[in-house]
Amino acid sequence: MKRSIQIIVFSIFLLGSSLFAQNNAEKAISKTNFCIGETVRFYSETLSEDRSLNIYLPISYGNDANKKYPVIYLLDGSADEDFIHIAGLVQFGSFSWINMIPESIVVGIVNVNRKRDFTFPSNSTRDKLEFPLSGESENFIHFLETEVQTFIQKNYHITNEKTLIGQSLGGLLATEILFKKPEMFDNYIIVSPSLWWDDETLLQFKPKSYKGAKSIYIAVGKEGPNMERMAYQLKNKLTQLKVENTALYFNFLQDSNHGDALHLAVYDAFKKIFATPEEK
């Protein structure tokens, strides 16, 4: 009987200890939101709709009021698109022991209707059927230039260096901007551009001349003969133009496809575009 009482007492002690430890563990848990940037929402007069920007700021941002940062503008910049992994590449590449890219601000333009915003008017019957709400890139480019870039310039500590990243239809838009308003950006990273749009008419367009140094990086994965051919044609077109002070890079990512080429391409583009003269 005495032995049974001892066992019961010991069991109660163990249970009490377990509950005490559990309660302490629960009290020790603390949860907070983990943020890598900030989201800005505003009404666009150009597009007549609400728009959002996802903005990544370097860790050192704000520590020195006199320090300014280059800006990387990212098309398809929603959190469920390319913003998080591109911001991660920028953070990683700017670590002091990596030193691949200067600390930079990333501005992700959140999509509302990318098929509308990233395409110019097409005369192709197929394009009109598959993309009935398309052809508004002129308005979107104006929005980028007069609203997005102006907002960033007024509200953040930035240098004059601006980079644009676009993939797929975003690559089509980046190419259109390069051809029509090249002064908007200093560096263009164009990945898997959808140059098939409007029966490839953009490849026949004569690009506007510009002054000043630029870096242009083009990449395409193993994406079929047409996509690969058009990317090579874009590279050849720019090569033939021989614009002074322009660095042109091309990368065929034979182990990647349309879905996964962007991450590897941007990493490679950063290494090439931001390399020091000695590294180049």
Stockholm file with secondary structure:
# STOCKHOLM 1.0

chainA/1-280         MKRSIQIIVFSIFLLGSSLFAQNNAEKAISKTNFCIGETVRFYSETLSEDRSLNIYLPISYGNDANKKYPVIYLLDGSADEDFIHIAGLVQFGSFSWINMIPESIVVGIVNVNRKRDFTFPSNSTRDKLEFPLSGESENFIHFLETEVQTFIQKNYHITNEKTLIGQSLGGLLATEILFKKPEMFDNYIIVSPSLWWDDETLLQFKPKSYKGAKSIYIAVGKEGPNMERMAYQLKNKLTQLKVENTALYFNFLQDSNHGDALHLAVYDAFKKIFATPEEK
#=GR chainA/1-280 SS CHHHHHHHHHHHHHHHHHHHHHHHHHHHCCCCCCCSSEEEEEEETTTTEEEEEEEECCTTTTTCTTCCEEEEEESSCSTTTTHHHHHHHHHHHTSTTTCSSCCCEEEEECCSCHHHHTCCCCCCHHHHHHCSSCCCHHHHHHHIIIIIHHHHHHHSCEEEEEEEEEETHHHHHHHHHHHHCGGGCSEEEEESCCTTHHHHGGGGSCCCCCCSCEEEEEEEESCCHHHHHHHHHHHHHHHHHCCTTEEEEEEEETTCCTTTHHHHHHHHHHHHHTCCTTTC
#=GC SS_cons         CHHHHHHHHHHHHHHHHHHHHHHHHHHHCCCCCCCSSEEEEEEETTTTEEEEEEEECCTTTTTCTTCCEEEEEESSCSTTTTHHHHHHHHHHHTSTTTCSSCCCEEEEECCSCHHHHTCCCCCCHHHHHHCSSCCCHHHHHHHIIIIIHHHHHHHSCEEEEEEEEEETHHHHHHHHHHHHCGGGCSEEEEESCCTTHHHHGGGGSCCCCCCSCEEEEEEEESCCHHHHHHHHHHHHHHHHHCCTTEEEEEEEETTCCTTTHHHHHHHHHHHHHTCCTTTC
//
